[in-house]
Every structure is written in structure tokens, then in C-alpha cells.
Amino acid sequence: MRGLISKSTLAVFALIALAIVAVMIVDRPQTTDPAVATVSNRPLVVPAAGYVGAASCQECHREQFGSWHASYHRTMTQVISPETAPQAIQDTTVEVDGQSYQFEQDGDQYFVQLNDPTVNWQPRRRQLVMMTGSHHMHVFWYESDFEHTPAQLPILYLRDQQRWIPRQSAFIQPPEEPTGYELGRWNQTCSNCHSTYPRQRLQKETRIWDTQVSDFGIACEACHGPGQGHIAFHRDQSGSRQDDLIVNPEELPHEAKSDLCGQCHSVHLWNFDVVSEDDFFQHGTTFRPGSALKDTPFVEVVQASPDHWQSEVFKKFAISPRKLNSHFWPDGEVRVSGGDYTAMIESPCFQRGELSCISCHTMHEQDVSKHGQWREDQLTSGMRGNQACIQCHGEYEQLASAHTHHAAGSSGSECMNCHMPYTTYGLLKTIRSHRISSPSVQTTIQTGRSNACNLCHLDQTLEWAADHLAQWYGHDKPELTNDEKSTSAAVLHFVKGDATQRVIQASAFSWQAARDVSGTEWMPPFLMIGMDDPYDAIRIISERSFRSIGKWREFSYDFLDPPTQRAETISRELDAVKLPSQAGKSALLFDDQGMLEMQRVNDLLKRRNHRPVELLE
């Protein structure tokens, strides 16, 4: 399997790790709570520290509970049961990259038969106990030989394509980098943002987890705070107003409103000089809704723009250049999903205005008829268009085309297409940058990040964009290379660029606004080149964009085909490319006869940036 450590080497690692654990497991403290003692194959739901669980909110807040219940936040982690199990794991056998997985339902329980990497790849029948993610993909966790410590299934399920893929194929990571088995990953990492009030409860001496949460998924108390005192005061009349710690986000300053989201949707470090590892493992984070992240010394939000390069937090983070580059573009703009808060707080609208996450997003959509669209991105009704910006920048509504230089009502006159372009990657797609900025060719040259103009006008060069920005907004025209003057910026980034540039362009080829402006007939040859990319995720996205065009003859291809087979298939198809309608489109590498100029293509490929890229989502 490409991108995986060899089975023999992995087996050695697995046996060493499990042997160490097995030697010390005899000293592991046992759960004494009789209500949860019978559940041993996954982390436990145990309310604590005033957290009582979302079910306690339903009695008095039925409508709000119902809208939250319809959200993907709720289902970020679920215990697998007949109510939650997707069709993909119900009595079926799949083969992925040479490995077979047999799923079956037995009563109310679900099992998988697999060659288990945690036990030297021996066949095992394991119970599936949890799943993470319910929006774009399903990640499954199965019981291991150690209590409360599930292992991650080596494959995951893509909902839109309705197919299984190797787990590592869903992420941008160096193709030849070893990927180990994922025993305890949920306890150690996923629990922090895919559950409410998690306590990892790592036993440092034995390296065994006894993780507890107040709720699986992101529940009411993640945003409103612990509810025990609230219930006591309002229902039982046994507490005081001072004990009621419930927070209404709408009543908070814009910084604190955003901090509710920033506790997860940020790039941050934990400061164990303030809270010891032992305290953190036992009691979780010290942040509580209503407080400020900047006043929570345990949580240090990392900002990587030049103004912060001398900060102690940045210096600590930048000790690992690989980690820094995994999260940020060279100018400090966030390049991976999950860091949207860190991006937003760099925006003038936040720093000099009242912008907050809930200026545009809402956790509660009370109109059930809108749930289908709302749950995709949890945008407040009316916030998908210009109103999101006009609510604060009303003067631009009157300027209209005089400001945008595009026809009113066109995609070029949509504020977010210019000021929040799709330059952030995650979950096999791109999302809008949440650092609100203006298009700049100079920034593209300095950072390698495509600008909004060229992300929409995929058939145009950087010189074309620079000319228009100079004419319309008085930008200085930067010095450009021959490539940047003669070749479409999208083609240049997709063929010659590094893996981050390539994956962003692969996704841009499927954006309908860009297709409407740039056309699609010229795209298949380049997407076929993407279908032979060294990175699995780029091949997946390229194939998805290619198939969605539907203007090319069908041919046998799978992104997991052996490299030699893939190369032969793509080479054969590229040799047949002739698109008369593209004749003379030199910027798109077509000659006067509509033939793809393979010499120019190969020249760009020879100069491709092969630096290893890892995007840590």
C-alpha cells in the first residue's frame, strides 16, 4: 500500500508497543462507577465538573435542542448502534487496496473481520464501537485488546462517492511517508474537538487511556458552558444565581463569541507550564465558554503573520518548520481547515470591527425546512450571499459594479468570491479563506497562493490578473516570469506547483462559478495529469472533477491502480487529446490545431516542485 509502512515493519512496531502495554496493564486502575463499568471497549460518557450532558437541556429548550440535534456538530462522534450505523457497514464485504473487510450486523452490534494491524495483521473479528464524522466521510473505530482504547479502521467511507478508500489517502501527506496503526488516536487527539468536555485520562506510567467525556460530538455545553448550576437554579431551586454558569453567546462581546468556536477551530498550543500534563489528562482544558482564549494561559493561539513572528508563541510553534508549513502559507494565512478562527482574527473586520463567527454562522436553525442546506455549513439564513458583508459594509451595496467591475448579480460581484477565496484545504475539498483580504498578484508571487481572480478565471495568466488589478484598483504591476506571462496561472500551479497548489487547483476545476467563466472543455487533459499525481488525495479530487465534466470518453481507471498502470492509462489518453475549440489558446497549452503542446507540458512537469507537503487537518 503506497504511503504505508511495510506490514513486516509495522508488525514489529505494533508488537513492541503492545508488549510494553501488556506488561504494565496489570496495574491499570479500574472504573468503579457501576453505571459505566460494563462498557469497556470504548471511551465512556461520564458527566463531571458541572457538565451534565445535552439530554438534560431538552426538557426546557426543546426547539434549540432539535436544531442542534439536526446538525453535524452533534454527530461528530457517535456510538455505533442500529440508529446510527450507515448502510456501508451492514452485511457487506469490501476490498480496498488488496485488503478484505467483512462487515456484519449481529443484533444491535456491528462487527468487521479484518487483518488487524494491531495484532501483527492476524485475522480478527472486531466490534465496531464508534464512528467519527458524518458529513463528508465516516471514520470507524473498533475494539482493541485494551479497555477504552479503540483502534481506527484502516479504511474510511466517502459519502459523496459512496466508496471506501485507505485512511491515509484522504489526507495530503508525503506519499512515501510511513503511516502507523491508529490505536488510541481518538483518545489522544480526536476527543479534543469531536466530543464535549473530554478528559483523556492517560495513565502516564502505563500509557493506557481511560478517556471520559460528557457527550460524544459537540453538544450544548461546549458552547453554553456546564449546565448543572443552571438546572439547579431554574428547575430544582436548589442552587443560586451565582452557580448558574450558562452562557448565551449572543450576549457576549464579539471576541468572546468567536472564542467559543476558537477553542476547537484554531491553531493552538497547550502550555503545560501553566497546567501540568497530569491535570490536563485528568480534568481536561481549563477554557470555559464565556471566558477569553487570550486570558486562558493554558491555550496559546498561534498567529503566523509577520506581526507575530517575534512572539513567544510563534517561536515555540516555529521550532518545527514542518509543522509551521503544514498549517500556514508563508505570509501566515491559514491553509488547512479547522483553523478558521485563527484566520478570522487576522482580518480587519475582526480587529477594527465587530465581526465574529456568529456574524455569519449559527448553531440553531429553527426553520426545519431549511435544515438540509443549513447543516452543510451552518450559515445563518441570508448569509450565503452579499448580505453577509453588506450587513456591515452597506456603502458597497450602492457602489455595486463600480466597485467590483463585474456585472451585478454575477459571481464576480459576490463579495466572498473576491475577499474569501477557496484557498484553504481540508476533507478532500477546499473551503473559503476566513482571513478576509483583497486579491493581489504580488501576494501570489510571494506565497504561492492563488489569488481570487485566477481561481475564478482559470484560463487566464497572472499577467492578465495584474493588468486588471492595476487598471481597476491602482495596484503596482509586479515583475513576472515568462511562465507567469504566457501560461494560465491555474495550469501553472496545477502542473508545476507543489502539492498544496495542485490540490487547491484540482478542487477549483470543479467550482461551478469558475467553470461558467472559464469553460470546461480544456480541463480533462490537465485533470488526467492530476489523476497520475503522486499524492492519493490529489488523484481522488482530480478524478472527481474529471468525471463531473462528463465530456470525455470513459476509460478504466482507479486512483489506487499501480503507478505503472496509471501512467500507461493516462499517457494513452493524453496522446488522443485534440480539442479544435481550444485551437490557438496558448495560455492553456493548446496549439493552433487544438493539440495539447506536450513539450510545454513536459517542461513544466520537469520543473515541478516536489518538496514534501503535509497538511495537518
Secondary structure, 3 states (H helix, E strand, C coil): CCCCCCHHHHHHHHHHHHHHHHHHHHHCCCCCCCCCCCCCCCCEECCCCCCCCHHHHCCCCHHHHHHHHCCCCHHHEEECCCCCCCHHHCCEEEEECCEEEEEEEECCEEEEEEEEHHHCCEEEEEEEEEEECCCCEEEEEECCCCCCCCEEEEEEEECCCCEEEEHHHHCCCCCCCCCCCCECHHHHHHHHHHEECCECCEECCCCEECCEECEECCCHHHHHCCCHHHHHHHHHCCCCHHHCCCCCHHHCCHHHHHHHHHCCCCCEEECCCCCCHHHHHHHCCCCCCCCCHHHCCCEEECCCCHHHCCCHHHHHHCCCHHHHHHHECCCCCECECCCHHHHHCCCHHHHCCCCCHHHCECCCCCCHHHHHHHHHHCECCCCCCCHHHHCCCCHHHHHCHHHHCCCCCCHHHCHHHHHCCCCEEECCEEECCCCCCCCCHHHHHHHCCCCHHHHHCCCCEHHHHHHHHHHHHCCCCCCCCHHHHHCEHHHHHHHHCCHHHHHHHHHHCCCHHHHHHHCCCCHHHHHHHHCCCCCHHHHHHHHHHHHHHCCCCCCCCCCCCCHHHHHHHHHHHHHCCECHHHCCCHHHCECCCCEECHHHHHHHHHCCCCCCCCCCC
